[in-house]
Every structure is written in structure tokens, then in C-alpha cells.
Amino acid sequence: MWKRGMMLAGAFFILLSGEISYAKVDDGTVTPEEEKEHNWQAQDTYTEKVDGGEHEFTYWKNFMRHTRTCQIIHHIKVVVYYCDVHDETKTESTLIKTEHSGRHK
């Protein structure tokens, strides 16, 4: 008898769970009628050196094979923008160059 009750309860759960998944919840946020455009202005510009790791390279000298380690440094330009309308900031990063410490191609 209890198996029949469990099967009925399971059937009701399956039928009602589909209805619950489509329910909308009001989170209380107010959407503005018209969105104001951003007024982005460049606030700060700076360059930064970022460690890019290292790699090994091989070369030949006097018929002998040698191995060296090369340090990689990325030079990045960062521009910070500020919007006074929405009090928001955003950044824009650009890779200027990649510098290797070893003389290799």
C-alpha cells in the first residue's frame, strides 16, 4: 500500500515541478525607461612590464650545442576610462612589444 502512495507522490512531484520551473520571481529591481549614454573620458594612461615567463633555446658555437634560458617581458599600455554619468570605470590594455633577454629569433 505504501508503494502506491509513494508512486502517487512521485507523480504529483513530477507534474508540479514543471510548473514551478517556469515561475517568474520579482526581484524588486526597477528598470529605467531610457538608458543614458556613457560619457567615457580618459582618466589615466600608464605602461607596465609584465613577466611572461621563460623558455630555453639552443644554439651552436664552435661545433658544440649550448642551451640558454631566455626571460620574456611583455610591455603593456593601460588606459583607464571614467564615466561621470554612471560612476563607472573601464580599462583598455594594449600589448606594445614583447622583449626577450636572449639574442635569438
C-alpha positions in Angstrom: 0.0 0.0 0.0 2.8 2.4 0.8 4.4 1.8 -2.6 1.2 3.0 -4.3 1.3 6.2 -2.1 5.0 6.8 -2.9 4.2 6.4 -6.6 1.3 8.9 -6.4 3.5 11.3 -4.5 6.3 11.0 -7.1 3.8 11.5 -10.0 2.5 14.7 -8.3 6.0 15.9 -7.7 7.0 15.4 -11.4 3.8 17.1 -12.6 4.1 20.1 -10.3 7.9 20.5 -10.7 7.4 21.5 -14.4 5.1 24.3 -13.3 7.4 25.6 -10.6 10.4 25.9 -13.0 8.5 28.4 -15.2 7.5 30.7 -12.4 8.8 34.3 -12.5 10.3 35.9 -9.5 10.1 39.7 -8.9 13.4 40.7 -7.5 12.3 44.3 -6.9 14.7 45.9 -9.4 13.4 49.0 -11.3 14.4 49.2 -14.9 14.9 52.7 -16.2 12.7 53.9 -19.1 15.6 55.3 -21.1 19.2 54.3 -20.7 21.6 57.3 -20.6 24.7 57.1 -22.9 28.1 56.8 -21.3 30.5 59.7 -21.2 33.8 57.9 -21.2 36.9 60.2 -20.6 40.5 59.0 -20.4 41.5 59.4 -16.8 45.0 57.8 -16.6 47.5 56.2 -19.0 50.5 54.1 -18.0 52.8 51.4 -19.2 53.5 48.3 -17.3 56.1 45.5 -17.6 54.7 42.0 -17.0 56.7 38.9 -16.6 55.9 36.5 -19.5 57.9 33.5 -18.1 60.9 31.9 -19.6 61.9 29.4 -22.2 65.0 27.5 -23.2 66.7 27.8 -26.6 69.6 26.0 -28.1 72.4 27.4 -30.3 75.6 26.1 -31.8 79.1 27.6 -31.0 82.4 26.1 -32.1 80.5 22.9 -33.2 79.1 22.4 -29.8 75.4 22.6 -28.8 74.6 25.0 -26.0 71.3 25.7 -24.1 70.3 29.0 -22.5 67.3 30.3 -20.7 65.5 33.4 -22.0 63.4 35.7 -19.9 60.3 37.1 -21.6 58.9 40.6 -20.7 55.6 42.0 -22.1 55.3 45.8 -22.3 51.6 46.7 -21.9 49.9 50.1 -22.2 46.9 50.5 -20.0 44.3 53.3 -20.4 41.8 53.9 -17.7 38.4 55.5 -18.6 35.9 57.0 -16.3 32.1 57.7 -16.9 30.8 60.5 -14.7 27.2 59.8 -15.6 27.2 56.2 -14.3 30.2 56.5 -11.9 31.9 53.5 -13.7 35.4 52.8 -14.8 36.8 50.6 -17.6 40.3 49.7 -18.7 41.8 49.1 -22.2 45.0 47.2 -22.4 47.3 47.0 -25.5 50.4 45.0 -26.0 53.2 47.3 -27.1 56.1 44.8 -27.5 57.5 41.5 -26.3 61.1 41.6 -25.1 63.4 38.6 -25.0 66.6 38.6 -22.9 68.5 36.3 -25.1 69.7 37.1 -28.6 67.7 34.6 -30.7 64.9 34.7 -33.2 
